[in-house]
Amino acid sequence: MEAEDLKRLVTVRMPYGKYQGRLIGDLPGAYLAWFAREGFPPGQLGRLLALSLELDHNGLRGLLDPLR
């Protein structure tokens, strides 16, 4: 994880799929878990999805509130 990744979770939008246009940090946990099972995409998007899953799974989404 890079220091700026938390900020990216509340600024970068999902570029495709069922939740296209939604902020990465706002994606539902079930959708993120699906990516974990099927494989995260390469690059920054995959890293952000994995980080969002970790925050959701550990009940830490509140860490994003001050960044919004």
N, C-alpha and C positions, 0 to 999 in steps of 0.2 A: 504494500500500500504506500502511496505517495501522500504527502501532507495535503495536497490539493484535491485528493480524491473525494473527501467528504464534501467539499464545496461543489465538486462536479456532480455529485448525486442530486443536488437540488437545482442544477442549471442545465444538465444534459438530458435530452428527451429520448425516449425509446424510438429508434429510427424505423422500425418495421414491426409487423405482427399484430396480434390481437390488441395490444396496448400501445400502438403507435401514437406518438405525440405526448405520452404521459412521462412525467419526470421519473428518472431511474429510481430515485429514493422513494417514490410513491407506488411502485409496482407491488402487487399483492404477493405475499409470501408463497402461495401455492404456485404462482407463475415462476417465481425465482427458483423454487424447488424443482420444478419441471426442467429448467435449464441445467440445474445441478445434475439431474439424472441423465439428461440427453447430451450434455456437454455445453459449456459456455462458449460463445463465439471468441475468436482470437482477438488480441489487442486490448485497447482501452475499454471497449464496450464489455467484453467478458470480465475484465478485472472489476469494473464498476458493478456489474450484475452480481458477481460473487461477493463483493463487499456489502451490497445492499442485502443479500441473503443473510450474511453473518449478523448484520445489525438487526434484521427482522427476527431471526432465530433466537438471538440472545436478548430480545426485548430492549434494544438500544436505539430504536428509531428516534427517540426524543433528543438524541444528540444532534440531529439535523435541524431541529426547530430554531435555534439561534442563528443558523446560517441562511435561513429562508428570507 
